[in-house]
C-alpha cells in the first residue's frame, strides 16, 4: 500500500487522476476474495485520509465471480458502499467473454441503487454494440477499451481496422446518449478519432 500511495501521489502531482487496482483474478477460494475486499477497503480509506485523487477498479473474478455470482455481487456492493461513503467511485472491469453476462448482470443491479459505479466495454467483442445500447439507455459511466483477451473469431473481431471502427461507433453512441466515457487506449488513431468525435 505504501508503494501504491507513492505512485498515486506522483501521478497526481503530474495533474492526473488515478484508477487504482489490486492485481488478482480467477481466485479459487472465497477467502482470497474476502482478503481482496478488505485490502480495497484499506485502499479507499487511505485515499480518503490522504486526500488523493484516485478511484478504484475491480476484476469480478478477483472478487469471486467464478465461485458464486451472488458472492461476487455482495463483495462489489460492499466496495461501492464504502467508496460512496468517501465520495469515491468503483469501476467494474470486464474480463474474457465467458464472464461478460454475469459481470453486466451485477453491474446493472448495482447501477439501479448506486451512482458511483461504472463498467468497462471492449470494442473487439461482437456483442458489444447491443450491450452498449443497454448502457446508453441507462446513462451508465463506461470505460471503453479495445480489449486484450484472446477470443475466437465467432466471438470477437480479430481485424485491427474493424476493432478501431467499432470503437469509434461505440464511442459516438455513448457520448450521444450523454454517458460519461473513459476513453482508454494507446492507439493514436483511436485517440485522434476520439478528439474528432468530441469536437
C-alpha positions in Angstrom: 0.0 0.0 0.0 2.9 2.4 0.7 4.2 1.9 -2.8 0.7 2.3 -4.2 0.3 5.6 -2.3 3.6 6.9 -3.5 2.7 6.1 -7.1 -0.7 7.8 -6.8 0.9 10.9 -5.3 3.5 11.0 -8.1 0.8 10.7 -10.8 -1.4 13.2 -9.1 1.5 15.7 -8.9 1.6 15.5 -12.7 -2.0 16.6 -12.9 -3.7 13.2 -13.4 -6.4 11.3 -11.6 -5.5 7.7 -10.9 -7.5 4.5 -11.4 -6.1 2.2 -8.8 -6.4 -1.6 -8.5 -5.0 -4.6 -6.7 -3.8 -7.3 -9.0 -5.6 -10.7 -8.9 -8.1 -12.6 -10.8 -9.7 -16.1 -11.1 -9.4 -16.8 -7.4 -10.2 -20.4 -6.2 -11.2 -19.8 -2.6 -13.7 -17.4 -1.0 -11.1 -16.3 1.5 -9.0 -14.8 -1.3 -11.9 -12.6 -2.4 -12.6 -11.6 1.2 -9.0 -10.7 1.6 -9.2 -8.6 -1.6 -12.3 -6.8 -0.3 -10.5 -5.9 3.0 -7.5 -4.7 1.0 -9.6 -2.5 -1.2 -11.4 -1.1 1.9 -8.0 -0.1 3.2 -7.0 1.5 -0.1 -10.3 3.5 -0.1 -9.7 4.6 3.5 -6.1 5.7 2.7 -7.2 7.6 -0.5 -9.7 9.5 1.6 -7.4 10.1 4.6 -4.6 11.4 2.4 -6.8 13.4 0.0 -5.5 11.5 -3.0 -7.2 11.9 -6.4 -7.9 8.2 -7.1 -10.8 5.8 -7.5 -10.6 2.0 -7.7 -11.4 -0.6 -10.3 -12.0 -4.3 -9.6 -12.0 -7.5 -11.5 -15.0 -9.6 -10.8 -13.1 -12.9 -10.9 -10.8 -11.5 -8.2 -14.0 -10.9 -6.1 -15.3 -14.4 -6.6 -17.4 -14.4 -9.8 -16.2 -17.8 -10.8 -17.1 -19.2 -7.4 -20.6 -17.8 -6.9 -22.1 -14.8 -8.7 -24.1 -13.7 -5.7 -21.0 -13.8 -3.5 -19.2 -11.6 -6.1 -22.2 -9.2 -6.2 -22.1 -8.8 -2.4 -18.4 -8.2 -2.5 -18.6 -5.5 -5.2 -21.7 -3.9 -3.5 -19.7 -3.7 -0.2 -16.9 -1.8 -2.0 -19.4 0.5 -3.8 -21.0 1.3 -0.4 -17.6 2.0 1.2 -16.5 4.1 -1.7 -19.7 6.1 -1.7 -19.2 6.9 2.0 -16.0 8.7 0.9 -17.5 10.3 -2.2 -15.4 7.9 -4.3 -16.1 5.6 -7.3 -15.7 2.0 -8.3 -15.3 0.7 -11.8 -16.1 -3.0 -12.5 -13.6 -4.3 -15.1 -14.6 -6.5 -17.9 -12.7 -9.8 -18.4 -12.9 -12.5 -21.0 -16.1 -13.4 -22.9 -17.4 -16.2 -20.5 -17.7 -13.6 -17.7 -19.5 -10.8 -19.7 -23.1 -11.8 -18.9 -22.6 -12.2 -15.2 -20.5 -9.0 -15.0 -23.2 -7.0 -16.7 -25.9 -8.5 -14.6 -24.0 -7.5 -11.4 -23.3 -4.0 -12.8 -26.9 -3.3 -13.8 -28.2 -4.4 -10.4 -25.8 -2.1 -8.6 -26.4 0.7 -11.1 -30.1 0.8 -10.1 -29.1 1.5 -6.5 -25.8 3.4 -6.7 -24.5 6.2 -8.9 -20.8 5.8 -8.0 -20.3 2.7 -10.2 -19.1 2.2 -13.7 -18.2 -0.6 -16.1 -15.9 -1.4 -19.0 -16.8 -2.4 -22.6 -14.5 -4.0 -25.1 -14.7 -2.9 -28.7 -13.3 -6.2 -30.0 -16.4 -8.3 -28.9 -19.1 -8.8 -31.5 -21.8 -8.5 -28.8 -20.7 -5.1 -27.5 -22.9 -2.9 -29.7 -26.0 -4.4 -28.2 -24.6 -4.2 -24.7 -23.7 -0.5 -25.3 -27.3 0.2 -26.3 -28.4 -1.0 -22.9 -25.7 1.0 -21.2 -26.6 4.1 -23.2 -30.2 3.8 -22.2 -29.1 3.6 -18.5 -26.8 6.6 -18.9 -24.0 4.4 -17.5 -20.5 5.5 -16.8 -18.4 3.4 -19.2 -14.7 2.9 -19.8 -14.3 2.0 -23.5 -11.3 -0.1 -24.5 -10.3 -2.3 -27.4 -10.0 -5.5 -25.3 -6.9 -7.6 -24.6 -8.3 -11.1 -24.2 -7.6 -13.7 -26.9 -11.1 -14.7 -28.2 -12.3 -16.9 -31.1 -13.3 -15.3 -34.3 -17.0 -16.1 -33.8 -17.0 -14.0 -30.6 -14.5 -11.2 -31.4 -13.4 -9.1 -34.3 -9.8 -10.1 -35.0 -9.1 -7.4 -37.7 -7.4 -4.3 -36.2 -9.2 -1.9 -38.5 -12.6 -3.4 -37.7 -12.0 -3.1 -34.0 -10.9 0.6 -34.5 -14.0 1.4 -36.4 -16.2 -0.4 -33.9 -14.6 1.6 -31.1 -15.4 4.9 -32.8 -19.0 3.9 -33.4 -19.4 2.8 -29.8 -17.9 6.0 -28.5 -20.2 8.1 -30.6 -23.2 6.2 -29.4 -22.3 6.5 -25.7 -21.4 10.2 -25.9 -24.6 11.0 -27.9 -26.6 9.3 -25.1 -24.9 11.6 -22.5 -22.8 9.0 -20.9 -19.5 9.7 -19.2 -16.9 7.8 -21.2 -13.4 6.9 -20.1 -11.6 6.7 -23.4 -9.0 4.1 -22.9 -6.2 3.1 -25.3 -2.7 3.6 -26.6 -3.7 3.6 -30.3 -3.1 7.1 -31.8 -5.7 6.6 -34.5 -8.3 5.9 -31.8 -7.2 8.9 -29.8 -7.4 11.2 -32.8 -10.8 9.8 -33.7 -12.0 10.4 -30.1 -11.0 14.1 -30.3 -12.8 14.4 -33.6 -16.0 12.9 -32.2 -15.8 15.1 -29.1 -15.3 18.2 -31.2 
